[in-house]
Amino acid sequence: GQVVIEQFENERDLDDVDMEAAKAKYNKAYEEGKDITEKIKQEEFKQAQEDESFSNTTSESQEASQTASATTIQSEDIFEKIEKLGALKEKGLISDEEFNTQKTKLLSRL
C-alpha cells in the first residue's frame, strides 16, 4: 500500500514501480511491525505480571485483615465466655477449680 501511495504522490504510474525496491520496503516495514508487536507483547506481559503481583498483594492484605478480624472476634468471644464463667462462679454455680479449668482451656485457644 505504501509503495502505491508513494508512486501516486510522485505522479508516477504503477508501471514504473521497481518491484525489488518495493519488496525491500515491504520487508523492512514488516520487520519493523514485528519488532513493534514484540515490544507491545512484552509490555502487556510486564503489565499483567504487575497487575497479578498487585492482586496477590491485595489478596494477601485482605486475607491478613480477615484473619486479624477473625482473631479479634474469636478473642472477644473467648473473653465473653470467661466473663460468663466468672458470673457463674460468683453465683456459686461452678467451683473455682471448674472456673480455672475452663478459663485455661479458653485462653489456650488464643
N, C-alpha and C positions, 0 to 999 in steps of 0.2 A: 503494500500500500504506500509506503513512504517513497519508494522509487518512482511510482506513477505520479504522486503528488509533486515530487521534485522535477520530474520531466515536464509536467504542465506549468509549473511555476517558472521554469526556464524557457518556456514556449518551445518545447521540443516535442516531436512526435514519439509515439511508442516504438516506432520502427528504429529510432535512434538509440534505444536502450542498450547499454553494454551489459549483457547478461552476466558475465563474470563479475563485474563490479557490483551488480545488483545482488548476486548471490553472496558476495563478500559482505555487503552492507547488511543483508538479511541475517547471515550467520553471526555477525558482530552484535546486532540488536538482539538476536535470540540468546546469545551467551550473556549479554547484559541483563536480559529479562530473567534468565535462570539465576544469576547472582542476586538480583533484587528479590526474587521469590525465596531463595535460600535465606537471605537476611531476614525477611519477614517471618519465615517459619521459625528461625532461631529466636527472634524477638517474642513471637507468640508463645514458644515453648518456655522461654525465660519468664514471661508474664504469668503463664499457667503455674509454673513452679512457685513463683512468689505468691500467687493467689492461694495455692494449696498450702504453702507454708503459713500464710496469714490465717487461713481457715483452720489449720491444725492448731495454731497458737490460740485462736479464738475458742476452738473446741476444748482445748486443754484448760483455758481460763474458765470457761463455763463449767467444765467438769469439776475443777477445783472449787469454784464458787458453790456449786451444788453440793459437793462433798462437805464443804465448810458449813453450809446451811443445814444439811442433814445432821452433821455432828452437833451443831448448836441446838437443833430441835431435840436430838437424842439426849444431849446433856440436860436441857431444860426438863425433859420428860423424866429423866433419872432423878433430878433434884426434887421434882414434884412428888415422885414416889417416895423418896426419903422423907420429905416433909409429912406425907400421909402416914408413913410408918411411925414417925415421931409422934404424930397426933394419936395414933393407936396405942403407942407405948404410954403416953401421958394419961390416956383414959384407962390404962390398965388392961387393955385387951391383948397386948403381947408383952412378953418379958423383955428385959434389957438384952438378954442373950439372943433372943429371936430378932430383935431390932438390929443389933450389931451384925449378926449373920447376914440378914437381908441387905443391910446397908453396904457391907463389904462386897457382896455379890453385885449389887447395882454399880458401885464405884469401879469395879473391875471392868465394866463394860465401856468405860470412858477411854 
